[in-house]
Amino acid sequence: MAARLLWAVRRRIQPLAAHAASEGRGWLHPFSTATQRTAGEDCNSEDPPDELGPSLAERALKLKAVKLEKEVQDLTVRYQRAVADSENIRRRTQRCVEDAKIFGIQSFCKDLVEVADILEKTTECISEETEPADQKLTLEKIFRGLSLLEAKLKSVFAKHGLEKMTPIGDKYDPHEHELICHVPAGVGVQPGTVAFVRQDGYKLHGRTIRLAQVEVAVESQRRL
């Protein structure tokens, strides 16, 4: 009995389903998949467009680009200022070096002027008008002038670190002495030492600026 009832219900439902399909499926079950899909599409149609996301990202990139451009301009200005300052320092340094080369001996020259004054006064003692009777007095003035001149020169040399070498009796040193010849070693003179100085040598603040021309003592059989 129940089987017959179920068969009868199926026979009545099938024509209705076929009729609905022929009408374009205008009727759908409220819980069918198509109905759910349509509802989902309707809900999605009410969502805001996706253009809002890219717009915010683009705006952030523009702000970042403006900030970076400003930093680049700032760094460019600072770099140009640093280059200008460096160039000014280089020019000032070069000017100071040139001035040092030109006026580095200014103090030394100023002291030499005093030596020149003494020499000029000494030469004034000798003139064509000097009488023979006054020659002795003139020579005495010249001697005093030359003595004063020598003392003044030594004072100027010492003030500026210029020192005359006294190598007699010292061992021969090619960095300080210029060998002129060999001489036999006399009494009390050690071979290989300086026996005689032909021309004085000088040092400036400990550095040799002119070698002393010397004669070096050697044993008699080794005389050159």
Phi, psi and chi 1 to 4 in degrees:
 res  aa     phi    psi   chi1   chi2   chi3   chi4
   1 MET       -  -44.7 -176.9   68.0  178.5      -
   2 ALA   -67.1  -36.7      -      -      -      -
   3 ALA   -64.1  -39.4      -      -      -      -
   4 ARG   -66.7  -40.0  -71.5 -179.1 -179.8 -179.0
   5 LEU   -62.6  -41.8 -178.0   60.5      -      -
   6 LEU   -65.2  -37.8  179.6   60.9      -      -
   7 TRP   -66.1  -37.4  177.5   79.3      -      -
   8 ALA   -68.9  -38.0      -      -      -      -
   9 VAL   -65.6  -40.2  170.8      -      -      -
  10 ARG   -63.5  -39.5  -72.3 -178.7  177.2  177.4
  11 ARG   -65.1  -32.7  -72.5 -171.8   62.8 -177.9
  12 ARG   -78.2  -32.2  -69.0 -178.4  179.7 -179.3
  13 ILE   -76.5  -37.1  -67.1  176.6      -      -
  14 GLN   -59.2  -45.2  -72.6  178.2   -5.3      -
  15 PRO   -62.0  -37.0  -24.8   35.1      -      -
  16 LEU   -65.2  -39.5  -67.3  175.2      -      -
  17 ALA   -67.4  -38.7      -      -      -      -
  18 ALA   -65.9  -41.6      -      -      -      -
  19 HIS   -62.2  -38.4  179.5   70.4      -      -
  20 ALA   -67.6  -36.8      -      -      -      -
  21 ALA   -67.2  -37.1      -      -      -      -
  22 SER   -68.8  -24.9   62.7      -      -      -
  23 GLU   -88.6   17.9  -69.5 -178.6   -3.0      -
  24 GLY    83.9   21.9      -      -      -      -
  25 ARG    55.2   48.6  -65.6  179.9 -177.3  179.9
  26 GLY   -72.5  -22.3      -      -      -      -
  27 TRP  -110.1  128.7  177.0   83.7      -      -
  28 LEU  -127.3  147.9  -65.2  174.6      -      -
  29 HIS   -67.8  137.5 -166.1  -86.8      -      -
  30 PRO   -60.3  -22.6   19.2  -30.8      -      -
  31 PHE  -110.2   13.8  -62.1   99.6      -      -
  32 SER   -73.5  165.6   64.1      -      -      -
  33 THR   -65.3  -39.5  -53.9      -      -      -
  34 ALA   -63.2  -41.2      -      -      -      -
  35 THR   -63.7  -40.6  -55.3      -      -      -
  36 GLN   -66.0  -38.7  -67.3  176.5   -1.0      -
  37 ARG   -65.6  -41.1 -173.6 -175.7  -59.7  111.4
  38 THR   -65.0  -39.9  -55.6      -      -      -
  39 ALA   -65.0  -39.1      -      -      -      -
  40 GLY   -65.3  -38.0      -      -      -      -
  41 GLU   -66.5  -37.4  -68.6  176.9   -5.0      -
  42 ASP   -65.2  -38.8  -66.0  -20.2      -      -
  43 CYS   -67.5  -39.5  -66.6      -      -      -
  44 ASN   -68.8  -29.5  -67.8  -24.3      -      -
  45 SER   -66.7  -22.7   62.2      -      -      -
  46 GLU   -86.6   -8.0  -65.1  178.2   -1.6      -
  47 ASP   -70.6  152.3  -66.6  -20.1      -      -
  48 PRO   -67.7  153.7   22.7  -31.7      -      -
  49 PRO   -66.2  157.4   22.7  -32.1      -      -
  50 ASP   -77.8    5.0  -64.9  -21.7      -      -
  51 GLU   -71.3  -17.8  -63.2  178.6   -3.4      -
  52 LEU   -67.2  -39.1 -175.6   59.5      -      -
  53 GLY   -62.3  -57.8      -      -      -      -
  54 PRO   -57.6  -32.9  -24.7   33.4      -      -
  55 SER   -64.7  -44.0  177.4      -      -      -
  56 LEU   -65.3  -40.9  -68.5  175.6      -      -
  57 ALA   -64.6  -41.0      -      -      -      -
  58 GLU   -64.8  -40.2 -176.4  178.4   -2.9      -
  59 ARG   -64.1  -38.9 -169.2  178.6  -54.8  170.8
  60 ALA   -65.5  -40.1      -      -      -      -
  61 LEU   -65.2  -38.5  -71.4  175.6      -      -
  62 LYS   -64.0  -43.6  -71.5 -176.9  178.5  179.4
  63 LEU   -62.2  -40.5  -68.2  175.7      -      -
  64 LYS   -66.2  -39.1 -173.2  174.4 -178.2 -179.7
  65 ALA   -64.1  -41.4      -      -      -      -
  66 VAL   -63.1  -40.8  171.7      -      -      -
  67 LYS   -64.7  -43.6 -177.2  178.9  179.3 -178.8
  68 LEU   -65.9  -38.2  -69.6  176.0      -      -
  69 GLU   -63.8  -39.4 -175.8  177.4   -1.1      -
  70 LYS   -64.9  -40.7 -175.4  176.9  179.9 -179.1
  71 GLU   -63.9  -39.7  -68.8  179.8   -1.6      -
  72 VAL   -62.8  -43.2  169.6      -      -      -
  73 GLN   -62.4  -41.6  -67.2  177.3   -4.7      -
  74 ASP   -63.7  -44.8 -175.0   32.8      -      -
  75 LEU   -66.1  -35.1  -69.4  175.5      -      -
  76 THR   -64.1  -44.1  -57.8      -      -      -
  77 VAL   -63.2  -43.7  172.9      -      -      -
  78 ARG   -64.3  -38.6  -68.0  172.2   61.4 -176.5
  79 TYR   -64.6  -44.1  170.3   75.3      -      -
  80 GLN   -63.0  -39.1  -67.8  175.1  -10.1      -
  81 ARG   -65.3  -41.3  -70.0  177.9  179.8  175.4
  82 ALA   -63.7  -40.7      -      -      -      -
  83 VAL   -63.6  -42.8  171.4      -      -      -
  84 ALA   -64.1  -43.8      -      -      -      -
  85 ASP   -62.7  -41.0  -67.4  -19.0      -      -
  86 SER   -63.8  -39.8  177.3      -      -      -
  87 GLU   -66.4  -40.0 -178.1   64.9   18.5      -
  88 ASN   -64.3  -41.2  -67.5  -26.9      -      -
  89 ILE   -63.9  -41.2  -67.1  174.3      -      -
  90 ARG   -63.0  -41.4 -172.6 -170.4   65.6   81.3
  91 ARG   -67.1  -42.2  -69.1  178.4  179.8  176.8
  92 ARG   -64.2  -40.9  -73.7 -163.4  -62.6  -92.8
  93 THR   -63.3  -43.2  -57.0      -      -      -
  94 GLN   -63.6  -38.9 -176.0  177.3    3.0      -
  95 ARG   -65.6  -40.2 -168.9 -179.0  -57.4  112.3
  96 CYS   -65.0  -39.2  -69.0      -      -      -
  97 VAL   -64.7  -43.6  171.5      -      -      -
  98 GLU   -63.5  -41.7  -66.9  175.8   -5.2      -
  99 ASP   -64.2  -37.3  -68.4  -17.1      -      -
 100 ALA   -65.5  -37.2      -      -      -      -
 101 LYS   -65.8  -37.8  -69.6 -179.6  179.6  179.1
 102 ILE   -80.9  -45.3  -62.3  174.1      -      -
 103 PHE  -106.6   13.0  -58.5  104.1      -      -
 104 GLY   -64.4  -28.6      -      -      -      -
 105 ILE  -102.2   19.7   59.2  173.0      -      -
 106 GLN   -59.6  -46.2 -179.1  175.9   -5.4      -
 107 SER   -64.3  -40.3  178.1      -      -      -
 108 PHE   -64.4  -42.0 -176.2   70.1      -      -
 109 CYS   -65.3  -36.5  -66.9      -      -      -
 110 LYS   -62.6  -39.0 -177.3  178.7  179.0 -179.1
 111 ASP   -71.2  -33.7  -66.5  -25.8      -      -
 112 LEU   -68.8  -25.4  -75.6 -178.4      -      -
 113 VAL   -61.1  -38.8  169.5      -      -      -
 114 GLU   -64.5  -37.3  -60.4  179.8    4.6      -
 115 VAL   -64.4  -39.7  176.7      -      -      -
 116 ALA   -64.5  -35.5      -      -      -      -
 117 ASP   -63.1  -42.8  -67.4  -21.2      -      -
 118 ILE   -64.5  -42.3  -63.1  174.2      -      -
 119 LEU   -64.4  -38.8 -177.1   59.7      -      -
 120 GLU   -66.3  -41.4 -176.4  178.2   -3.8      -
 121 LYS   -66.2  -33.4  -68.1  179.0 -179.4  179.8
 122 THR   -68.1  -41.8  -57.3      -      -      -
 123 THR   -69.4  -23.0   54.5      -      -      -
 124 GLU   -68.6  -19.3  -70.9  176.6   -4.8      -
 125 CYS   -69.8  -22.9  -62.9      -      -      -
 126 ILE  -101.8  117.7  -54.6  173.8      -      -
 127 SER  -145.2  164.2   60.9      -      -      -
 128 GLU   -68.2  -20.8  -63.5  179.1   -4.4      -
 129 GLU   -86.0   -0.7  -61.0  177.5   -3.6      -
 130 THR   -69.7  128.1  -56.6      -      -      -
 131 GLU   -80.4  152.5  -62.3  179.7   -1.0      -
 132 PRO   -56.7  -33.0  -25.4   34.8      -      -
 133 ALA   -68.8  -22.9      -      -      -      -
 134 ASP   -95.7    6.9  -62.3  -26.1      -      -
 135 GLN   -65.1  -39.0  -71.1 -177.1   -2.8      -
 136 LYS   -63.3  -43.1 -177.7  177.4 -179.9 -179.2
 137 LEU   -64.8  -36.9 -179.4   60.5      -      -
 138 THR   -65.6  -43.5  -58.7      -      -      -
 139 LEU   -62.8  -38.1  -69.0  175.8      -      -
 140 GLU   -63.9  -40.5  -68.4  178.5   -4.2      -
 141 LYS   -64.8  -39.7  -69.0 -178.4  179.1  179.9
 142 ILE   -64.2  -42.6  -66.9  174.5      -      -
 143 PHE   -63.2  -44.3  177.9   76.6      -      -
 144 ARG   -64.5  -38.1  -70.9 -164.0  -60.0  -92.3
 145 GLY   -65.5  -42.8      -      -      -      -
 146 LEU   -68.2  -37.6  -67.6  176.6      -      -
 147 SER   -63.5  -43.4  -60.8      -      -      -
 148 LEU   -64.5  -36.9 -177.3   60.4      -      -
 149 LEU   -64.6  -43.5  179.7   62.9      -      -
 150 GLU   -64.1  -42.3 -178.2 -177.9   12.1      -
 151 ALA   -64.2  -39.6      -      -      -      -
 152 LYS   -67.1  -39.8 -174.3   62.2  179.1  178.8
 153 LEU   -63.3  -43.1  -86.4  176.1      -      -
 154 LYS   -62.3  -38.2  -70.8 -178.4  179.0 -180.0
 155 SER   -65.9  -41.0  175.0      -      -      -
 156 VAL   -66.1  -43.3  171.0      -      -      -
 157 PHE   -61.3  -45.2  -70.5  167.9      -      -
 158 ALA   -64.6  -35.6      -      -      -      -
 159 LYS   -64.7  -34.4  178.3  179.6  178.6 -179.7
 160 HIS  -102.9   13.6  -65.8  -82.6      -      -
 161 GLY    78.1   16.7      -      -      -      -
 162 LEU   -93.3  121.0 -173.6   60.7      -      -
 163 GLU  -125.9  134.5  177.7 -174.7    3.8      -
 164 LYS   -85.9  133.1 -177.5  172.4   70.7  173.3
 165 MET   -81.5  144.9  -66.5 -173.3  -71.3      -
 166 THR  -123.5   81.8   54.5      -      -      -
 167 PRO   -86.7    1.0   31.4  -32.1      -      -
 168 ILE   -62.0  126.9  -66.0 -179.5      -      -
 169 GLY    89.4  -11.3      -      -      -      -
 170 ASP   -83.0  158.2  -65.5  -17.9      -      -
 171 LYS   -70.9  142.1 -173.1  176.7 -179.4  179.7
 172 TYR   -61.9  129.5  170.5   73.3      -      -
 173 ASP  -129.0  113.5 -175.2   -3.7      -      -
 174 PRO   -64.0  -16.8   22.7  -32.4      -      -
 175 HIS   -81.3  -14.4  -61.4  -71.0      -      -
 176 GLU  -124.0  -19.7  -64.0 -176.3   -3.7      -
 177 HIS  -121.2  144.0  -51.0  142.1      -      -
 178 GLU  -108.5  114.4  179.2 -177.5   -4.4      -
 179 LEU   -74.0  123.5  177.6   61.8      -      -
 180 ILE   -96.9  -46.6  -58.4  -60.1      -      -
 181 CYS  -164.2  172.6   63.5      -      -      -
 182 HIS  -104.4  145.7  -70.0   99.5      -      -
 183 VAL  -130.6  152.7  -65.1      -      -      -
 184 PRO   -62.9  138.9  -17.1   28.7      -      -
 185 ALA   -70.9  122.9      -      -      -      -
 186 GLY   -86.3 -167.4      -      -      -      -
 187 VAL   -70.2  129.1  178.9      -      -      -
 188 GLY    78.5    5.8      -      -      -      -
 189 VAL  -109.7  124.3  178.4      -      -      -
 190 GLN   -82.5  138.5  -64.8  -67.4  -28.9      -
 191 PRO   -61.1  142.6  -22.5   33.3      -      -
 192 GLY    86.8    3.6      -      -      -      -
 193 THR  -108.0  164.7   59.5      -      -      -
 194 VAL   -77.1  122.5  177.1      -      -      -
 195 ALA   -98.2  -30.3      -      -      -      -
 196 PHE  -152.2  145.0 -176.8   75.7      -      -
 197 VAL  -112.5  120.9  178.1      -      -      -
 198 ARG   -88.2  -35.4  -70.6 -166.5  178.3 -177.1
 199 GLN  -142.6  130.6 -173.1 -179.3   66.3      -
 200 ASP   -67.0  145.9  -66.6  -34.6      -      -
 201 GLY  -103.7  160.4      -      -      -      -
 202 TYR  -134.5  149.6  -75.1   88.3      -      -
 203 LYS  -122.7  141.8  -71.3 -176.4  177.9 -177.8
 204 LEU  -114.8  110.5 -179.0   61.0      -      -
 205 HIS    52.5   42.8  -62.9  -67.6      -      -
 206 GLY    86.6   -6.1      -      -      -      -
 207 ARG  -102.8  130.1  177.6 -175.3  -63.7  179.4
 208 THR   -71.0  122.1  -58.4      -      -      -
 209 ILE  -108.7  -14.7   61.8  173.9      -      -
 210 ARG  -149.7  125.6 -169.4  177.4   80.1  173.5
 211 LEU   -70.6  147.3  -60.9  176.7      -      -
 212 ALA   -85.9  130.3      -      -      -      -
 213 GLN   -82.4  118.5  -64.0 -179.0   -3.5      -
 214 VAL  -132.0  161.6  -61.0      -      -      -
 215 GLU  -112.5  130.8  -62.3  178.3    1.0      -
 216 VAL  -105.5  135.0  179.1      -      -      -
 217 ALA   -79.1  139.2      -      -      -      -
 218 VAL  -136.7  164.4  -65.0      -      -      -
 219 GLU   -66.8  155.7  -64.1 -179.5    0.0      -
 220 SER   -59.7  -42.6  -61.8      -      -      -
 221 GLN   -71.2  -16.2   62.7  -89.4   20.7      -
 222 ARG  -102.5   13.0  -64.0  177.6   55.5 -171.9
 223 ARG   -65.5  136.6 -178.1  179.7  179.7 -175.8
 224 LEU   -97.3      -  -60.7  179.2      -      -
